[in-house]
Amino acid sequence: MNPVKFGIARKRLTLIIVVAITLAPTATLGQTPIKLHSNKFKIEDDVKLGQEAAAEAEKKMQLVRDPQLERYVKRVGERLAASIPQEFQHPEFQYSFKVVNAKEINAFALPGGPMYVNSGMIAAAKTEGEMAGVMAHEISHVALRHGTAQVSKAQKYSILSSILGAGGAVVGGPLGSVAQMGAQGVGVYLLKFSREYETEADLLGARIMAEAGYDPRDLANMFRAIEAQGGGGGGFLSDHPSAKDRYAKINKEAESLKINTSATPNSRDFVAAKQRLAGGGGQMPAENQAYSTPGSRESHTANQPTAAMIANRVEAPSTRYQSVDKGIFNVSIPQNWHEIEQENGAWFAPKGAYGTANGQTVFTHAINLGVVQTRARNAQQATEEFINSLKQGSNLRARGGFKPTEVDGRQGQLITFDNTNEATGRAEVVNIVTTQLQDGHLFYMITVSPVDEYQNYQNTFARILRSIRLND
């Protein structure tokens, strides 16, 4: 069975209502007004300062060199940057997005657009929306020009002007894993913001999220997650205002916002990103260590076997099981099954049951688990939307209708399909089990086995299903 991407049409719908009062834009009805602050710097100064600070910062940080993860974070960042309200768009800004190998829950952005996201923040987020919320908050600081506005307000304009003229670095001292500028350098003013600026970034971040298809409440939830872990958010979880106040204000602002459902993102890439980080406690291997070479469907992490050619004989499932923690869920898998990294969820299969055909990984005996975001609000509609996406371009044929089942004590549903494996030509049985998570995402389990061996694998699949524990 070919792994199939679950894609949702992403058409960007932009609706900008601008009420002109003394030539200054204000918020739409119900939204908190946000305005640009007085700033002695030019737009091009923001760009230059940001580029110089980024060059210096990257000498002091360990960046994650994982092309698949980098591409994913870049896609999310560009989606958010494109959703900045028109009155805060600056064509001169060059938004870029890189991942820092650090376990702290944090991200930061420099004037003009360079952004850095800690791997620990991605690992801690339960949904793509939570990760996107932190990024939208930091993008808002850039769009509102808070860095140079803060410098102007702090009477450091003359110092930074001379630095710009001399082309010197603006970072003083080590950046550190919490992404704070050196305590003694003028660069500290580019990232250390006032209560007012933090609140503005929260509110504008919520608007950017809604336009990009995310629920702004996910940003509020991220504050609670950071607070619950002792406030390890560094610059992101500022000492002022409190996380409790920020949570309340963002949720209130969300009531006046309409989520752009036509831009609802597909969360499969988020699940894959978390899986890439799961083995390191939120950190990726260093650049000089062995780690996966992504970009192809058959890529594998360092402790995984390379894809084998599909064999005539597949080793029977072991009676001994190993626990696998994927953050969003835990599951027990036969010890002789390997995890084969894919872009769409977690795949587990025994040796000889997977290989490549036409440049794609195919499976004959396997199980696939993951979480997806759909546009539907109830479990039945979400399941049908998910299954319809899988059926596109395939020859899946339903054996009957949905049957009730249980997933970690929750109500779920099961549907069985007949299929013909594209690599072997053998008839196979495909079971799909789903249940809806508390945040509306859809958890799924897909099992694959040849028809003539289906009875031998039923008990294994049933035991795996009973072992699932959802962590939402």
N, C-alpha and C positions, 0 to 999 in steps of 0.2 A: 504494500500500500504506500503510495506517495504521500509524504507530509504535505499538507495543503495550507497555504496562508489564509488566515481569516481576515479578509479585508473589508472595510466599510468605506463607501464612497466619501471622499473628503472634499466637498465643495465649499469654498469659503464664502460666507455670507456676511457682508459688511454693511452695517446700518449706523451711520453717524449722524446724530442730531446735534447741531451746534446752535446755541442761542447766543447771539452777539449782544453783549452789554458792555459799553465803553470799550469795544474792540477786544475784550478778553473772553475766551471760551469758558463756559461753566458746565457743570454736570447735567445730565439728563434728569428728568423728574425722579425724585427719590434718592438720587445718588449724592454722596458727599462731595462738595466742590473741591477740586484740586487745581492748583495753579503753579506755574514755574516761579521760582524765587529770584530775587535780584542776584545777578551774577556778573562779576567784573571780567570774567574770562570769555573769550570767543569760542564758538563751536569747535574750530580747528585746534584750540588749546586743549579742550577735553580729549580730542583724538590723540594729540601728541603726548600729553601726560599719560594717558592710558597705555599707549604703546611702549613708552619708556618704562613705566612701572611694570608692565607685563614681562618685558625682556629681563628686568632685574629679578622679578619674582620667580620666573621659571628657572633661574640659576639656583634657587634655594628650595625648590619643591621637587618632589619625585612625581612626574607625570605618568599616568597609565598609558602604556603603548599597546593598546588593544584596538585595532582598527574597527572591529565590529561594535565595540562599546562606544568608541569615539563617534562613529557614524550615527548611532542611535541617539546619543545625547545631543549631537548637532541637529538632528532632525527635530527633536522636541524643542530645542532652543530657537531654531529658525521659525517653527510654527508660532511660538510665543512672540518673537520679535515682530513677526508680520501682523500680529494682532494688537500691537500698541495703538491706542487711539490716535487719530490723525494729528491732533493738536500737539502731541508729544513725540511725533516722528521727526527724526533728524537724519536726512539722507546721507550726511557726511559720516555718520557713525558706522563702524564696521564690527558688527556683533560676531563674536567667535566663542566656541565652547570647548573646553578641555576638562579632562577628569584628573583629579589629584589623588595619589595613592595615600589616603589618610582615613583613619577609622572614625574621626569626629563627624557628627552630623552638621555639615556646614557647606556653604557655597559663598562666593563673593564675586563681584563684578567691578571692573575699573572704568573710569571715565572713557567714553568713546566706544565701549562695547566688549572688551575682552572679559570673558567669564570663566570661572573655575569651579567645578563641582566636585566635592569630596566623594570618593567611592563609598565611604561610610554613610553618607546621606542617602545614596541610592539603595544601599543595603537595608537601611532603616525604614524607608518608605514602604507602605503596604500597597500603594497603588501608584500608577503613573501620575495621577492627579496630584498626589502629595509631593512627589519629586518635582513636577512641573510648577507647583505652587511656590516652592522655595526659589526656583529659577525665575518665575515671574516677579517675585518680590525683588530679587536682585536686579533684574532687567529694568524694573521700575526706578530704582535708584539711578541707573544710567540715563533713562529717558527723561527723568526729571532734573538731571544734571546736579544731583545732590552733592557729589564729590567736590566740584569746583565752587558750588554755591556755599558749601560749608566752609571752604577755605576763605572765600570772600567775607563771609560773616565773621570768621575767626580772626580777621585782620592779618592773614598770612599771605595776602595777595602779592605783596612786593617780593617776598621770599620766593614764592613759586614762579613769579614772573621772571626772576633772575635765573632760576633753574631752567625754565623753558628757553630762555635766550641762550644759555650756555650749553643746552642739550644734555644736561647732566641727569643722572638717575634720581628718581623721587622716592626710592625705597631706602629707608635707613634701618639696618639691622635685619636679622632673619625673619622671614615671613611666618614660619611656624605652621603647624597643621590646622590651626583655627583661622588661618588666613587673615591675621591682623598685621598691619604695617608696623614697622619698627617703632617702638614707643618713643624714641628720641628724634625720629625723622619727621619732616613736614608731610611725608606721605601718609601719616596716620590720619590726616584730615580728609583723605580721599575715601576712607572706609568707615570712619567712626561718625555715626550720625546722631542727630538730636531725636528727642521723643517725637517731635512734629514730623521729621523726615521719615522716621520708621513707620509711623502711622500712615503717611501718604503712600509709602511703598507698599504697605499691606493693602490699602484700598485700590490703588491703581493695579497692583498685582491681581487682585480679585477680578477686576474688569478685563484684564488681558486674558486671564484664564477662561472666563465665560465666553469671550469672543473666539478663543482657540478651541472651544468644545469641552472644556473641563469644568467640573463643579467647583466653584470658589471655596466651598466648605472644606475641600481637601487641604487647602492652605491652612485653614483654622485647625484642622485635625493634626497637622504636622507640628504646630506649636505645642499641642497637648502631648504629643509623642516625645518631643524633646524635653519638655518639662518633667515628664514621668521618668526620664532617664537621668535626671539630675541637672538638666539645663546645659548639657554638653554641646550646645549649638554654637559656641564661640560668638563670632560677630553676628550671625543670623539671629540668635536668641539674645537680643540686647538686654541689658539690665533695666532698660526703660523703653517703652511701657512694659507692664507685666504680661506674661504669656496669657493669663486669664483675661485681661482687658483686650488684648489683641484678638483672642479667640472670639470674644463677644462682638467686637466691632466688625470683624470680617463676616461673621454670620449675619449680622444686621445688614451690612452692605449687600450681601448675597441675595437678600430678599428683593432688592430693587433691580437685580440683574437677570437677564434672560440668557440661558446657555444656548450657544449656537449648535444645535443638535446636528446640523448638516456637516459639522466639522468634528464630530465625535471620533476620538482617536482609537486605534486598535491597540490593545494592551499586550499583545503577544510579545512584542519586542521588549517590553518592560520586564515580563516574566523571564525572558531569556537573559536580560542584563543582570537581574538578581541572581540567576543561576550561575552566571559567570563569576559573581562575587561571593557566592555562598560558601565556597571552600576556604576563603581567607578571612572570615570574620569581618567582612566589609572592606578588605584590602586585597589588591591584586598582587601577583608576584612582581618582584623588582625586575627592571629591564634586563639585568644580566642573568635572570633565572629562566628556567624552562616554563613556558606557559603556552596556552593554545594559540594556534595560528588561525584566526577566524576568517570569515569572508566567503567560505564555501559551505555548502550544506553538510558536508561530511567532516567538518573540523572537530577536533577532540582536545580535551584538556590533557595536561601532562600525565595524570594518573589514569587515563582511559586508554583502551586499546585502539589501534587504528582499525578502520573499517575492514572487515574481512569480506571475501567473496561469498555470496550466498551459497551455502552447502546443501547437499542432498540430505544430510543427516544433521539434525539440530539436537544439542544436548538437552536432556530432560530437565525440567525445573528442579532446583535443589529443594530439599525439605527444610533447609536452614535458611533463615531470612535475615536481612540486614536493614536497619532503620536508616532512612534517608530524610534529611531535614532540608526543605526547600524554602523555608521562611514562611511563605503563605500557607504551606501545608507540610505535613509529615506523612511518610508512607513506608511500609515494609516491603522489600523486594527480595526475591530469591537471591542467594549469595552468588550464584554463578551467572547472574544477569548483569550486563554492563550498561552504564549510562552513555548514550550516544548523543552528543550535543547537537541540537538543532535550533533554528530560530523560533520554532513554534512549540513551546512547552518542553517538558522533560520526557525523553524517550528511554525506555529500558528494554533490553532484548538479550537473549543468550547468544553465545558465539555461534556463527554460522547462520543466524537468522536475519542478518542485515548486510547490506553491501551497496554498491553504487550502480546505477543504470541511467544512461543519458545525462550524466552529470548530477544526478540527484540521489539521495539516500533512500533506499527502499527497505521495507521490513516484511518478513513472512510470519514471525511470531514476536509480538511486542505489545507494550502498553505505553500509552501517551497520557500524561497528566498536565493540566495547566489551568490558567484563568484567562478569560477574555472579557472585554467590555463590549456590550451591545447597546443599541439604541432603545431596546425594549425595556419596560419597567417591571414586568412580571416574569416569573420563571418560565412559563410555557412559551410566551412569545420570544423570550431570549433564547431558549433552546431551539425553537424552530428557525430563528434567524441564523444561529450558529450552524445548525445542520444544513440549512440551505446553502450556506457558503461552502461547506465541505463537499456538497454534491455537485457544485459547479465544475464541469470538466471531468467528472468521474462517472463510473457506472454503478454507483451504490444503488441497491434496490431493497427497499424496506420489506421485511418479512411480515410485518404487522404494525400495529400502532404502539403507542407509548404504554409502558407498564410501570406501576409505582415501585420504588425501591428506596433504600435508606443509605445516606452518606453521612457518617459521623453523627448519627442520631437525628439527622434532618431529612425532611421530605425531598426525595429526588425522583428522577424518572429514567427509565432505560428503554432504548429502542435498538433493534437488531437489524443489520443489513447483510445482504449477500454482495460479494464483490469479486472481481477477477484481478489477481495481482499482476501488475504491469510488467514485472521483471520475470516472473516464473510462468505466468499464464495459468496458475492454479486457482481454483475456486477457494474463496476464503470467507470467513465470518467476521464481521466487524460489529462490536457492541459499543454503544455510546451511552454513558451515564452522565447526568448533569444535576447540579443543585445550585441554587442562587445564594450568594454570599450576602452578608448584612449590608454591604455598601452597594449592592445591585449588580456586581460583577458575577459572571457565570463560571463556576468551577466545572471542569469536565474530566472524564476518564474515558479513553478510547482503547479498546483491546482488539488485537488482530491475531488470527490463527487460521491455518488451512482448514477447510471443511472436514476433511477426513481425520484431523487431529483435534478438532474442537472439543470433543468430550474429555480428552486428556488434559486440556488446559482450563476447563471450566472451574475446577476447584482452586487452581492457582489464581485465576483472575478474581474469584469470589473472596479469597483470603486477602488479596491485595486491597480490594474494595473495603473489606471490614477493618483493615488497618489504618485507613486514611483518617487523619486528624486535621481539621481546618483551623487556622490560626487567625481568624478575622475578628 
